[in-house]
Amino acid sequence: MQADAEVGLRFGWWRAVYASQNAFPDECFIDELAVAAGKDPLAFRLEHLPPGNRLRAVLQLAADKAEWGKPLPAGRGRGIACYSSFGSHVAEVAEVSVRKGNFDDYQPLRFDEMPAVEVHVVPSLEAPGGMGLPIAPCC
């Protein structure tokens, strides 16, 4: 039996069905827990994922490829997130710049301005999941 909660907001289908709506607040909360614990977001996540866990493997690979922990110049920062959905396990690292101005005058990127994106796959003998929708929740 399904029961819908009345939340006062209309919502509908979105890429990755409901995984993306769930992943964003989950990962934001994990970041808040890491801050409260005084720990690095990667270290905090790894502490709570058991050895041999598939999500842990992709999280560590993403961090390694992004050189997590390497100092960044002033005005730059990194964020990390991971999530499991549709039988797949995904981790993403974003490196961003901060500049003066506000969101209301931000100009969205065009395709030809897109920064480089690297994709790495963890070799596994486990049953494969999807490669399309599972990447959306971490974005």
N, CA, C and O atoms as CSV, one atom per row, in Angstrom:
chain,resi,resn,atom,element,x,y,z
A,1,MET,N,N,0.836,-1.175,0.000
A,1,MET,CA,C,0.000,0.000,0.000
A,1,MET,C,C,0.885,1.244,0.000
A,1,MET,O,O,1.891,1.294,0.709
A,2,GLN,N,N,0.519,2.227,-0.780
A,2,GLN,CA,C,1.282,3.468,-0.875
A,2,GLN,C,C,0.484,4.594,-0.255
A,2,GLN,O,O,-0.727,4.700,-0.454
A,3,ALA,N,N,1.177,5.440,0.503
A,3,ALA,CA,C,0.535,6.622,1.066
A,3,ALA,C,C,1.387,7.829,0.712
A,3,ALA,O,O,2.590,7.849,0.972
A,4,ASP,N,N,0.759,8.829,0.119
A,4,ASP,CA,C,1.468,10.052,-0.233
A,4,ASP,C,C,1.312,11.061,0.892
A,4,ASP,O,O,0.213,11.274,1.403
A,5,ALA,N,N,2.426,11.681,1.272
A,5,ALA,CA,C,2.384,12.719,2.293
A,5,ALA,C,C,2.007,14.043,1.645
A,5,ALA,O,O,2.500,14.376,0.567
A,6,GLU,N,N,1.148,14.784,2.293
A,6,GLU,CA,C,0.756,16.103,1.801
A,6,GLU,C,C,1.790,17.107,2.293
A,6,GLU,O,O,1.832,17.431,3.480
A,7,VAL,N,N,2.635,17.605,1.370
A,7,VAL,CA,C,3.724,18.501,1.767
A,7,VAL,C,C,3.546,19.929,1.259
A,7,VAL,O,O,4.383,20.787,1.539
A,8,GLY,N,N,2.496,20.193,0.536
A,8,GLY,CA,C,2.236,21.540,0.059
A,8,GLY,C,C,2.997,21.923,-1.193
A,8,GLY,O,O,2.896,23.063,-1.646
A,9,LEU,N,N,3.749,21.010,-1.759
A,9,LEU,CA,C,4.491,21.255,-2.989
A,9,LEU,C,C,4.097,20.213,-4.016
A,9,LEU,O,O,3.921,19.038,-3.691
A,10,ARG,N,N,3.960,20.653,-5.259
A,10,ARG,CA,C,3.714,19.696,-6.318
A,10,ARG,C,C,5.039,19.084,-6.743
A,10,ARG,O,O,6.049,19.782,-6.828
A,11,PHE,N,N,5.040,17.818,-7.004
A,11,PHE,CA,C,6.233,17.166,-7.517
A,11,PHE,C,C,5.824,16.115,-8.522
A,11,PHE,O,O,4.692,15.631,-8.514
A,12,GLY,N,N,6.757,15.769,-9.385
A,12,GLY,CA,C,6.473,14.784,-10.411
A,12,GLY,C,C,7.727,14.022,-10.758
A,12,GLY,O,O,8.712,14.059,-10.020
A,13,TRP,N,N,7.695,13.336,-11.869
A,13,TRP,CA,C,8.824,12.515,-12.276
A,13,TRP,C,C,10.020,13.373,-12.632
A,13,TRP,O,O,9.888,14.498,-13.112
A,14,TRP,N,N,11.171,12.818,-12.387
A,14,TRP,CA,C,12.424,13.515,-12.595
A,14,TRP,C,C,13.429,12.455,-12.993
A,14,TRP,O,O,13.197,11.269,-12.761
A,15,ARG,N,N,14.537,12.855,-13.587
A,15,ARG,CA,C,15.579,11.881,-13.916
A,15,ARG,C,C,15.964,11.114,-12.655
A,15,ARG,O,O,16.036,11.693,-11.571
A,16,ALA,N,N,16.209,9.824,-12.795
A,16,ALA,CA,C,16.580,8.934,-11.696
A,16,ALA,C,C,15.427,8.724,-10.725
A,16,ALA,O,O,15.635,8.358,-9.569
A,17,VAL,N,N,14.229,8.956,-11.196
A,17,VAL,CA,C,12.999,8.778,-10.425
A,17,VAL,C,C,13.142,9.522,-9.094
A,17,VAL,O,O,13.301,10.743,-9.099
A,18,TYR,N,N,13.092,8.835,-7.974
A,18,TYR,CA,C,13.198,9.535,-6.686
A,18,TYR,C,C,14.579,9.426,-6.061
A,18,TYR,O,O,14.804,9.977,-4.984
A,19,ALA,N,N,15.488,8.747,-6.690
A,19,ALA,CA,C,16.832,8.645,-6.118
A,19,ALA,C,C,17.479,10.018,-6.002
A,19,ALA,O,O,18.157,10.298,-5.013
A,20,SER,N,N,17.281,10.870,-6.990
A,20,SER,CA,C,17.943,12.176,-6.950
A,20,SER,C,C,17.358,13.084,-5.866
A,20,SER,O,O,18.091,13.850,-5.241
A,21,GLN,N,N,16.057,13.004,-5.642
A,21,GLN,CA,C,15.475,13.806,-4.570
A,21,GLN,C,C,15.961,13.326,-3.209
A,21,GLN,O,O,16.070,14.121,-2.275
A,22,ASN,N,N,16.251,12.043,-3.086
A,22,ASN,CA,C,16.709,11.488,-1.811
A,22,ASN,C,C,18.206,11.676,-1.618
A,22,ASN,O,O,18.650,11.959,-0.506
A,23,ALA,N,N,18.982,11.528,-2.668
A,23,ALA,CA,C,20.443,11.595,-2.547
A,23,ALA,C,C,20.910,12.972,-2.104
A,23,ALA,O,O,21.785,13.079,-1.244
A,24,PHE,N,N,20.345,14.022,-2.673
A,24,PHE,CA,C,20.814,15.367,-2.347
A,24,PHE,C,C,20.701,15.673,-0.854
A,24,PHE,O,O,21.700,16.058,-0.246
A,25,PRO,N,N,19.512,15.515,-0.230
A,25,PRO,CA,C,19.460,15.796,1.208
A,25,PRO,C,C,20.281,14.812,2.030
A,25,PRO,O,O,20.861,15.197,3.045
A,26,ASP,N,N,20.341,13.550,1.613
A,26,ASP,CA,C,21.166,12.572,2.337
A,26,ASP,C,C,22.622,13.016,2.371
A,26,ASP,O,O,23.249,13.046,3.430
A,27,GLU,N,N,23.150,13.358,1.202
A,27,GLU,CA,C,24.564,13.732,1.109
A,27,GLU,C,C,24.843,15.068,1.795
A,27,GLU,O,O,25.907,15.244,2.389
A,28,CYS,N,N,23.910,16.002,1.721
A,28,CYS,CA,C,24.078,17.271,2.448
A,28,CYS,C,C,24.132,17.015,3.948
A,28,CYS,O,O,24.937,17.614,4.660
A,29,PHE,N,N,23.265,16.117,4.426
A,29,PHE,CA,C,23.250,15.802,5.853
A,29,PHE,C,C,24.550,15.114,6.269
A,29,PHE,O,O,25.084,15.392,7.342
A,30,ILE,N,N,25.053,14.229,5.432
A,30,ILE,CA,C,26.331,13.577,5.754
A,30,ILE,C,C,27.447,14.612,5.835
A,30,ILE,O,O,28.314,14.516,6.703
A,31,ASP,N,N,27.437,15.601,4.942
A,31,ASP,CA,C,28.420,16.681,5.038
A,31,ASP,C,C,28.279,17.443,6.357
A,31,ASP,O,O,29.279,17.782,6.990
A,32,GLU,N,N,27.036,17.711,6.772
A,32,GLU,CA,C,26.819,18.407,8.043
A,32,GLU,C,C,27.314,17.568,9.222
A,32,GLU,O,O,27.878,18.107,10.174
A,33,LEU,N,N,27.105,16.260,9.162
A,33,LEU,CA,C,27.610,15.379,10.219
A,33,LEU,C,C,29.134,15.403,10.267
A,33,LEU,O,O,29.729,15.423,11.345
A,34,ALA,N,N,29.763,15.403,9.091
A,34,ALA,CA,C,31.225,15.456,9.031
A,34,ALA,C,C,31.739,16.750,9.648
A,34,ALA,O,O,32.709,16.731,10.407
A,35,VAL,N,N,31.102,17.870,9.332
A,35,VAL,CA,C,31.504,19.155,9.922
A,35,VAL,C,C,31.338,19.107,11.438
A,35,VAL,O,O,32.231,19.520,12.177
A,36,ALA,N,N,30.192,18.601,11.901
A,36,ALA,CA,C,29.938,18.520,13.345
A,36,ALA,C,C,30.961,17.632,14.049
A,36,ALA,O,O,31.321,17.884,15.199
A,37,ALA,N,N,31.432,16.587,13.353
A,37,ALA,CA,C,32.426,15.678,13.917
A,37,ALA,C,C,33.846,16.209,13.750
A,37,ALA,O,O,34.796,15.637,14.284
A,38,GLY,N,N,33.988,17.321,12.998
A,38,GLY,CA,C,35.320,17.887,12.753
A,38,GLY,C,C,36.156,17.021,11.835
A,38,GLY,O,O,37.378,16.965,11.968
A,39,LYS,N,N,35.501,16.345,10.904
A,39,LYS,CA,C,36.212,15.414,10.027
A,39,LYS,C,C,36.065,15.813,8.565
A,39,LYS,O,O,35.098,16.467,8.174
A,40,ASP,N,N,37.034,15.410,7.779
A,40,ASP,CA,C,37.007,15.573,6.339
A,40,ASP,C,C,35.809,14.789,5.787
A,40,ASP,O,O,35.547,13.676,6.243
A,41,PRO,N,N,35.076,15.350,4.811
A,41,PRO,CA,C,33.892,14.653,4.284
A,41,PRO,C,C,34.193,13.266,3.718
A,41,PRO,O,O,33.393,12.346,3.882
A,42,LEU,N,N,35.334,13.110,3.058
A,42,LEU,CA,C,35.701,11.789,2.534
A,42,LEU,C,C,35.991,10.831,3.685
A,42,LEU,O,O,35.461,9.721,3.727
A,43,ALA,N,N,36.832,11.266,4.615
A,43,ALA,CA,C,37.193,10.402,5.745
A,43,ALA,C,C,35.953,9.976,6.531
A,43,ALA,O,O,35.843,8.822,6.946
A,44,PHE,N,N,35.023,10.907,6.735
A,44,PHE,CA,C,33.804,10.602,7.473
A,44,PHE,C,C,32.991,9.528,6.756
A,44,PHE,O,O,32.511,8.582,7.380
A,45,ARG,N,N,32.841,9.682,5.448
A,45,ARG,CA,C,32.083,8.685,4.689
A,45,ARG,C,C,32.775,7.316,4.741
A,45,ARG,O,O,32.124,6.294,4.962
A,46,LEU,N,N,34.083,7.305,4.540
A,46,LEU,CA,C,34.820,6.039,4.544
A,46,LEU,C,C,34.735,5.337,5.896
A,46,LEU,O,O,34.683,4.109,5.955
A,47,GLU,N,N,34.719,6.105,6.978
A,47,GLU,CA,C,34.588,5.511,8.321
A,47,GLU,C,C,33.272,4.769,8.496
A,47,GLU,O,O,33.168,3.848,9.307
A,48,HIS,N,N,32.279,5.174,7.735
A,48,HIS,CA,C,30.950,4.588,7.905
A,48,HIS,C,C,30.560,3.598,6.808
A,48,HIS,O,O,29.417,3.145,6.750
A,49,LEU,N,N,31.503,3.270,5.953
A,49,LEU,CA,C,31.278,2.241,4.936
A,49,LEU,C,C,32.232,1.091,5.211
A,49,LEU,O,O,33.441,1.310,5.287
A,50,PRO,N,N,31.733,-0.114,5.362
A,50,PRO,CA,C,32.600,-1.243,5.717
A,50,PRO,C,C,33.563,-1.622,4.590
A,50,PRO,O,O,33.263,-1.404,3.416
A,51,PRO,N,N,34.716,-2.186,4.946
A,51,PRO,CA,C,35.648,-2.667,3.912
A,51,PRO,C,C,34.936,-3.662,3.001
A,51,PRO,O,O,34.120,-4.463,3.456
A,52,GLY,N,N,35.254,-3.602,1.713
A,52,GLY,CA,C,34.638,-4.504,0.744
A,52,GLY,C,C,33.318,-3.994,0.202
A,52,GLY,O,O,32.773,-4.591,-0.726
A,53,ASN,N,N,32.788,-2.916,0.744
A,53,ASN,CA,C,31.537,-2.344,0.280
A,53,ASN,C,C,31.750,-1.719,-1.096
A,53,ASN,O,O,32.735,-1.011,-1.303
A,54,ARG,N,N,30.850,-1.966,-2.030
A,54,ARG,CA,C,31.020,-1.463,-3.402
A,54,ARG,C,C,30.959,0.062,-3.468
A,54,ARG,O,O,31.689,0.676,-4.247
A,55,LEU,N,N,30.102,0.675,-2.665
A,55,LEU,CA,C,30.039,2.135,-2.645
A,55,LEU,C,C,31.356,2.712,-2.133
A,55,LEU,O,O,31.822,3.738,-2.627
A,56,ARG,N,N,31.948,2.057,-1.154
A,56,ARG,CA,C,33.239,2.497,-0.621
A,56,ARG,C,C,34.306,2.462,-1.717
A,56,ARG,O,O,35.140,3.363,-1.795
A,57,ALA,N,N,34.285,1.438,-2.554
A,57,ALA,CA,C,35.283,1.303,-3.624
A,57,ALA,C,C,35.174,2.439,-4.634
A,57,ALA,O,O,36.192,2.990,-5.051
A,58,VAL,N,N,33.945,2.801,-5.035
A,58,VAL,CA,C,33.819,3.888,-6.004
A,58,VAL,C,C,34.133,5.233,-5.372
A,58,VAL,O,O,34.675,6.119,-6.033
A,59,LEU,N,N,33.799,5.394,-4.102
A,59,LEU,CA,C,34.118,6.628,-3.389
A,59,LEU,C,C,35.630,6.826,-3.312
A,59,LEU,O,O,36.136,7.922,-3.556
A,60,GLN,N,N,36.338,5.764,-2.972
A,60,GLN,CA,C,37.798,5.862,-2.873
A,60,GLN,C,C,38.427,6.121,-4.241
A,60,GLN,O,O,39.369,6.907,-4.350
A,61,LEU,N,N,37.913,5.464,-5.286
A,61,LEU,CA,C,38.443,5.690,-6.634
A,61,LEU,C,C,38.233,7.144,-7.069
A,61,LEU,O,O,39.150,7.773,-7.597
A,62,ALA,N,N,37.037,7.673,-6.850
A,62,ALA,CA,C,36.757,9.063,-7.221
A,62,ALA,C,C,37.680,10.014,-6.475
A,62,ALA,O,O,38.211,10.955,-7.064
A,63,ALA,N,N,37.874,9.776,-5.195
A,63,ALA,CA,C,38.749,10.634,-4.393
A,63,ALA,C,C,40.197,10.554,-4.878
A,63,ALA,O,O,40.886,11.569,-4.972
A,64,ASP,N,N,40.646,9.345,-5.183
A,64,ASP,CA,C,42.022,9.169,-5.673
A,64,ASP,C,C,42.227,9.885,-7.006
A,64,ASP,O,O,43.223,10.586,-7.185
A,65,LYS,N,N,41.304,9.716,-7.927
A,65,LYS,CA,C,41.435,10.329,-9.253
A,65,LYS,C,C,41.374,11.856,-9.176
A,65,LYS,O,O,42.004,12.543,-9.981
A,66,ALA,N,N,40.616,12.389,-8.208
A,66,ALA,CA,C,40.484,13.836,-8.058
A,66,ALA,C,C,41.589,14.423,-7.176
A,66,ALA,O,O,41.615,15.626,-6.917
A,67,GLU,N,N,42.491,13.568,-6.723
A,67,GLU,CA,C,43.566,13.975,-5.806
A,67,GLU,C,C,42.999,14.692,-4.579
A,67,GLU,O,O,43.451,15.770,-4.190
A,68,TRP,N,N,41.988,14.047,-3.988
A,68,TRP,CA,C,41.357,14.588,-2.786
A,68,TRP,C,C,42.428,14.813,-1.726
A,68,TRP,O,O,43.288,13.957,-1.517
A,69,GLY,N,N,42.380,15.920,-1.080
A,69,GLY,CA,C,43.358,16.241,-0.047
A,69,GLY,C,C,44.503,17.106,-0.551
A,69,GLY,O,O,45.210,17.723,0.246
A,70,LYS,N,N,44.692,17.158,-1.870
A,70,LYS,CA,C,45.725,18.019,-2.433
A,70,LYS,C,C,45.288,19.467,-2.231
A,70,LYS,O,O,44.147,19.812,-2.537
A,71,PRO,N,N,46.182,20.324,-1.720
A,71,PRO,CA,C,45.798,21.720,-1.492
A,71,PRO,C,C,45.335,22.401,-2.782
A,71,PRO,O,O,45.845,22.134,-3.870
A,72,LEU,N,N,44.370,23.271,-2.623
A,72,LEU,CA,C,43.821,24.031,-3.744
A,72,LEU,C,C,44.178,25.505,-3.590
A,72,LEU,O,O,44.387,25.985,-2.475
A,73,PRO,N,N,44.248,26.218,-4.704
A,73,PRO,CA,C,44.495,27.656,-4.609
A,73,PRO,C,C,43.320,28.374,-3.952
A,73,PRO,O,O,42.218,27.832,-3.878
A,74,ALA,N,N,43.556,29.580,-3.482
A,74,ALA,CA,C,42.501,30.386,-2.871
A,74,ALA,C,C,41.346,30.549,-3.863
A,74,ALA,O,O,41.558,30.708,-5.065
A,75,GLY,N,N,40.130,30.506,-3.338
A,75,GLY,CA,C,38.950,30.679,-4.186
A,75,GLY,C,C,38.464,29.411,-4.852
A,75,GLY,O,O,37.523,29.457,-5.644
A,76,ARG,N,N,39.086,28.269,-4.550
A,76,ARG,CA,C,38.649,26.994,-5.137
A,76,ARG,C,C,38.295,26.039,-4.011
A,76,ARG,O,O,38.835,26.128,-2.908
A,77,GLY,N,N,37.388,25.131,-4.302
A,77,GLY,CA,C,36.976,24.143,-3.317
A,77,GLY,C,C,36.560,22.851,-3.997
A,77,GLY,O,O,36.336,22.813,-5.207
A,78,ARG,N,N,36.460,21.796,-3.205
A,78,ARG,CA,C,36.025,20.495,-3.718
A,78,ARG,C,C,34.864,19.988,-2.881
A,78,ARG,O,O,34.776,20.258,-1.683
A,79,GLY,N,N,33.991,19.262,-3.520
A,79,GLY,CA,C,32.916,18.574,-2.832
A,79,GLY,C,C,32.891,17.132,-3.290
A,79,GLY,O,O,33.337,16.815,-4.393
A,80,ILE,N,N,32.370,16.258,-2.446
A,80,ILE,CA,C,32.318,14.834,-2.782
A,80,ILE,C,C,30.962,14.288,-2.363
A,80,ILE,O,O,30.398,14.715,-1.355
A,81,ALA,N,N,30.449,13.354,-3.130
A,81,ALA,CA,C,29.171,12.722,-2.826
A,81,ALA,C,C,29.182,11.316,-3.399
A,81,ALA,O,O,29.910,11.027,-4.349
A,82,CYS,N,N,28.370,10.445,-2.815
A,82,CYS,CA,C,28.232,9.079,-3.335
A,82,CYS,C,C,26.819,8.603,-3.061
A,82,CYS,O,O,26.148,9.082,-2.147
A,83,TYR,N,N,26.377,7.641,-3.879
A,83,TYR,CA,C,25.019,7.137,-3.718
A,83,TYR,C,C,24.876,5.813,-4.455
A,83,TYR,O,O,25.577,5.555,-5.434
A,84,SER,N,N,23.977,4.994,-3.983
A,84,SER,CA,C,23.660,3.724,-4.645
A,84,SER,C,C,22.209,3.768,-5.098
A,84,SER,O,O,21.313,4.096,-4.320
A,85,SER,N,N,21.988,3.436,-6.360
A,85,SER,CA,C,20.624,3.341,-6.873
A,85,SER,C,C,20.614,2.456,-8.109
A,85,SER,O,O,21.602,2.385,-8.840
A,86,PHE,N,N,19.505,1.790,-8.337
A,86,PHE,CA,C,19.317,0.942,-9.522
A,86,PHE,C,C,20.420,-0.105,-9.682
A,86,PHE,O,O,20.771,-0.468,-10.805
A,87,GLY,N,N,20.968,-0.592,-8.569
A,87,GLY,CA,C,22.011,-1.614,-8.622
A,87,GLY,C,C,23.386,-1.080,-8.965
A,87,GLY,O,O,24.313,-1.862,-9.178
A,88,SER,N,N,23.539,0.235,-9.024
A,88,SER,CA,C,24.835,0.847,-9.319
A,88,SER,C,C,25.278,1.711,-8.146
A,88,SER,O,O,24.466,2.171,-7.343
A,89,HIS,N,N,26.571,1.915,-8.071
A,89,HIS,CA,C,27.174,2.693,-6.994
A,89,HIS,C,C,28.019,3.777,-7.648
A,89,HIS,O,O,28.893,3.486,-8.464
A,90,VAL,N,N,27.755,5.023,-7.287
A,90,VAL,CA,C,28.359,6.166,-7.976
A,90,VAL,C,C,28.943,7.126,-6.951
A,90,VAL,O,O,28.361,7.355,-5.891
A,91,ALA,N,N,30.099,7.680,-7.283
A,91,ALA,CA,C,30.697,8.746,-6.478
A,91,ALA,C,C,31.147,9.843,-7.429
A,91,ALA,O,O,31.585,9.568,-8.545
A,92,GLU,N,N,31.037,11.066,-6.989
A,92,GLU,CA,C,31.430,12.201,-7.811
A,92,GLU,C,C,32.193,13.211,-6.967
A,92,GLU,O,O,31.885,13.421,-5.794
A,93,VAL,N,N,33.185,13.827,-7.577
A,93,VAL,CA,C,33.925,14.919,-6.964
A,93,VAL,C,C,33.785,16.117,-7.893
A,93,VAL,O,O,33.986,16.002,-9.102
A,94,ALA,N,N,33.442,17.255,-7.325
A,94,ALA,CA,C,33.357,18.491,-8.099
A,94,ALA,C,C,34.367,19.482,-7.533
A,94,ALA,O,O,34.465,19.666,-6.320
A,95,GLU,N,N,35.107,20.108,-8.422
A,95,GLU,CA,C,36.016,21.186,-8.021
A,95,GLU,C,C,35.437,22.465,-8.594
A,95,GLU,O,O,35.168,22.555,-9.792
A,96,VAL,N,N,35.249,23.448,-7.737
A,96,VAL,CA,C,34.568,24.678,-8.147
A,96,VAL,C,C,35.386,25.909,-7.778
A,96,VAL,O,O,36.271,25.864,-6.924
A,97,SER,N,N,35.059,27.007,-8.449
A,97,SER,CA,C,35.664,28.302,-8.152
A,97,SER,C,C,34.614,29.212,-7.547
A,97,SER,O,O,33.428,29.116,-7.860
A,98,VAL,N,N,35.065,30.085,-6.687
A,98,VAL,CA,C,34.187,31.071,-6.080
A,98,VAL,C,C,34.634,32.436,-6.575
A,98,VAL,O,O,35.824,32.752,-6.582
A,99,ARG,N,N,33.653,33.247,-6.992
A,99,ARG,CA,C,33.986,34.599,-7.433
A,99,ARG,C,C,32.918,35.550,-6.907
A,99,ARG,O,O,31.864,35.116,-6.442
A,100,LYS,N,N,33.203,36.878,-6.985
A,100,LYS,CA,C,32.231,37.868,-6.532
A,100,LYS,C,C,31.018,37.840,-7.453
A,100,LYS,O,O,31.123,37.279,-8.543
A,101,GLY,N,N,29.875,38.411,-7.083
A,101,GLY,CA,C,28.618,38.348,-7.821
A,101,GLY,C,C,27.646,37.443,-7.113
A,101,GLY,O,O,27.947,36.977,-6.014
A,102,ASN,N,N,26.499,37.174,-7.687
A,102,ASN,CA,C,25.471,36.449,-6.996
A,102,ASN,C,C,24.823,35.453,-7.942
A,102,ASN,O,O,25.044,35.502,-9.152
A,103,PHE,N,N,24.032,34.559,-7.395
A,103,PHE,CA,C,23.384,33.547,-8.217
A,103,PHE,C,C,22.452,34.167,-9.247
A,103,PHE,O,O,22.275,33.619,-10.335
A,104,ASP,N,N,21.857,35.301,-8.912
A,104,ASP,CA,C,20.905,35.900,-9.844
A,104,ASP,C,C,21.561,36.457,-11.105
A,104,ASP,O,O,20.870,36.716,-12.090
A,105,ASP,N,N,22.882,36.646,-11.094
A,105,ASP,CA,C,23.542,37.107,-12.322
A,105,ASP,C,C,24.471,36.040,-12.915
A,105,ASP,O,O,25.268,36.319,-13.810
A,106,TYR,N,N,24.349,34.825,-12.399
A,106,TYR,CA,C,25.157,33.710,-12.914
A,106,TYR,C,C,24.659,33.310,-14.299
A,106,TYR,O,O,23.462,33.115,-14.508
A,107,GLN,N,N,25.570,33.194,-15.217
A,107,GLN,CA,C,25.226,32.759,-16.568
A,107,GLN,C,C,25.498,31.262,-16.697
A,107,GLN,O,O,26.649,30.842,-16.578
A,108,PRO,N,N,24.473,30.449,-16.937
A,108,PRO,CA,C,24.700,29.007,-17.095
A,108,PRO,C,C,25.671,28.732,-18.242
A,108,PRO,O,O,25.723,29.468,-19.227
A,109,LEU,N,N,26.430,27.661,-18.088
A,109,LEU,CA,C,27.395,27.276,-19.123
A,109,LEU,C,C,26.689,26.793,-20.381
A,109,LEU,O,O,25.596,26.229,-20.325
A,110,ARG,N,N,27.321,27.023,-21.489
A,110,ARG,CA,C,26.883,26.443,-22.753
A,110,ARG,C,C,27.711,25.180,-22.974
A,110,ARG,O,O,28.734,24.978,-22.320
A,111,PHE,N,N,27.266,24.337,-23.895
A,111,PHE,CA,C,27.962,23.070,-24.129
A,111,PHE,C,C,29.448,23.263,-24.412
A,111,PHE,O,O,30.277,22.490,-23.933
A,112,ASP,N,N,29.787,24.288,-25.186
A,112,ASP,CA,C,31.202,24.489,-25.531
A,112,ASP,C,C,32.033,25.034,-24.369
A,112,ASP,O,O,33.254,25.145,-24.480
A,113,GLU,N,N,31.379,25.376,-23.254
A,113,GLU,CA,C,32.080,25.864,-22.071
A,113,GLU,C,C,32.186,24.798,-20.972
A,113,GLU,O,O,32.735,25.049,-19.899
A,114,MET,N,N,31.664,23.637,-21.250
A,114,MET,CA,C,31.638,22.556,-20.272
A,114,MET,C,C,33.037,22.162,-19.834
A,114,MET,O,O,33.899,21.925,-20.679
A,115,PRO,N,N,33.285,22.087,-18.517
A,115,PRO,CA,C,34.608,21.648,-18.068
A,115,PRO,C,C,34.818,20.158,-18.335
A,115,PRO,O,O,33.867,19.426,-18.609
A,116,ALA,N,N,36.054,19.729,-18.254
A,116,ALA,CA,C,36.373,18.313,-18.477
A,116,ALA,C,C,35.690,17.447,-17.418
A,116,ALA,O,O,35.643,17.806,-16.241
A,117,VAL,N,N,35.173,16.324,-17.847
A,117,VAL,CA,C,34.558,15.350,-16.956
A,117,VAL,C,C,35.274,14.025,-17.183
A,117,VAL,O,O,35.373,13.553,-18.315
A,118,GLU,N,N,35.767,13.432,-16.113
A,118,GLU,CA,C,36.417,12.123,-16.206
A,118,GLU,C,C,35.473,11.071,-15.655
A,118,GLU,O,O,34.802,11.302,-14.648
A,119,VAL,N,N,35.417,9.931,-16.299
A,119,VAL,CA,C,34.589,8.815,-15.852
A,119,VAL,C,C,35.502,7.615,-15.650
A,119,VAL,O,O,36.287,7.263,-16.530
A,120,HIS,N,N,35.392,6.995,-14.491
A,120,HIS,CA,C,36.188,5.811,-14.169
A,120,HIS,C,C,35.246,4.722,-13.691
A,120,HIS,O,O,34.307,4.994,-12.943
A,121,VAL,N,N,35.487,3.508,-14.114
A,121,VAL,CA,C,34.647,2.374,-13.747
A,121,VAL,C,C,35.471,1.413,-12.906
A,121,VAL,O,O,36.594,1.062,-13.270
A,122,VAL,N,N,34.912,0.992,-11.787
A,122,VAL,CA,C,35.584,0.029,-10.917
A,122,VAL,C,C,35.346,-1.368,-11.482
A,122,VAL,O,O,34.197,-1.792,-11.603
A,123,PRO,N,N,36.408,-2.087,-11.829
A,123,PRO,CA,C,36.215,-3.470,-12.310
A,123,PRO,C,C,35.543,-4.318,-11.228
A,123,PRO,O,O,35.882,-4.213,-10.049
A,124,SER,N,N,34.609,-5.142,-11.629
A,124,SER,CA,C,33.880,-5.951,-10.663
A,124,SER,C,C,33.323,-7.190,-11.343
A,124,SER,O,O,33.007,-7.175,-12.533
A,125,LEU,N,N,33.210,-8.250,-10.579
A,125,LEU,CA,C,32.566,-9.471,-11.057
A,125,LEU,C,C,31.107,-9.532,-10.619
A,125,LEU,O,O,30.401,-10.494,-10.920
A,126,GLU,N,N,30.660,-8.500,-9.905
A,126,GLU,CA,C,29.274,-8.432,-9.447
A,126,GLU,C,C,28.354,-8.134,-10.627
A,126,GLU,O,O,28.799,-7.670,-11.677
A,127,ALA,N,N,27.074,-8.406,-10.437
A,127,ALA,CA,C,26.088,-8.105,-11.479
A,127,ALA,C,C,26.094,-6.600,-11.753
A,127,ALA,O,O,26.121,-5.798,-10.819
A,128,PRO,N,N,26.069,-6.220,-13.024
A,128,PRO,CA,C,26.095,-4.781,-13.333
A,128,PRO,C,C,24.755,-4.113,-13.033
A,128,PRO,O,O,23.701,-4.749,-13.030
A,129,GLY,N,N,24.836,-2.825,-12.785
A,129,GLY,CA,C,23.630,-2.010,-12.628
A,129,GLY,C,C,23.500,-1.147,-13.868
A,129,GLY,O,O,23.947,-1.530,-14.949
A,130,GLY,N,N,22.899,-0.007,-13.715
A,130,GLY,CA,C,22.730,0.903,-14.833
A,130,GLY,C,C,23.885,1.879,-14.947
A,130,GLY,O,O,24.654,2.047,-14.001
A,131,MET,N,N,24.015,2.531,-16.113
A,131,MET,CA,C,25.062,3.524,-16.327
A,131,MET,C,C,24.464,4.888,-16.655
A,131,MET,O,O,25.216,5.853,-16.791
A,132,GLY,N,N,23.179,5.006,-16.783
A,132,GLY,CA,C,22.559,6.271,-17.173
A,132,GLY,C,C,22.008,7.016,-15.981
A,132,GLY,O,O,22.599,8.001,-15.537
A,133,LEU,N,N,20.875,6.557,-15.452
A,133,LEU,CA,C,20.225,7.248,-14.347
A,133,LEU,C,C,21.027,7.285,-13.051
A,133,LEU,O,O,20.919,8.275,-12.327
A,134,PRO,N,N,21.823,6.275,-12.710
A,134,PRO,CA,C,22.511,6.318,-11.414
A,134,PRO,C,C,23.472,7.492,-11.218
A,134,PRO,O,O,23.795,7.827,-10.078
A,135,ILE,N,N,23.935,8.123,-12.295
A,135,ILE,CA,C,24.848,9.242,-12.087
A,135,ILE,C,C,24.120,10.504,-11.650
A,135,ILE,O,O,24.728,11.378,-11.033
A,136,ALA,N,N,22.840,10.618,-11.952
A,136,ALA,CA,C,22.101,11.850,-11.668
A,136,ALA,C,C,21.965,12.172,-10.177
A,136,ALA,O,O,22.075,13.346,-9.825
A,137,PRO,N,N,21.735,11.209,-9.281
A,137,PRO,CA,C,21.512,11.579,-7.883
A,137,PRO,C,C,22.661,12.351,-7.226
A,137,PRO,O,O,22.403,13.217,-6.389
A,138,CYS,N,N,23.894,12.071,-7.572
A,138,CYS,CA,C,25.018,12.760,-6.933
A,138,CYS,C,C,25.225,14.173,-7.436
A,138,CYS,O,O,25.874,14.980,-6.770
A,139,CYS,N,N,24.684,14.482,-8.600
A,139,CYS,CA,C,24.977,15.787,-9.229
A,139,CYS,C,C,24.552,16.951,-8.385
A,139,CYS,O,O,24.734,18.102,-8.783
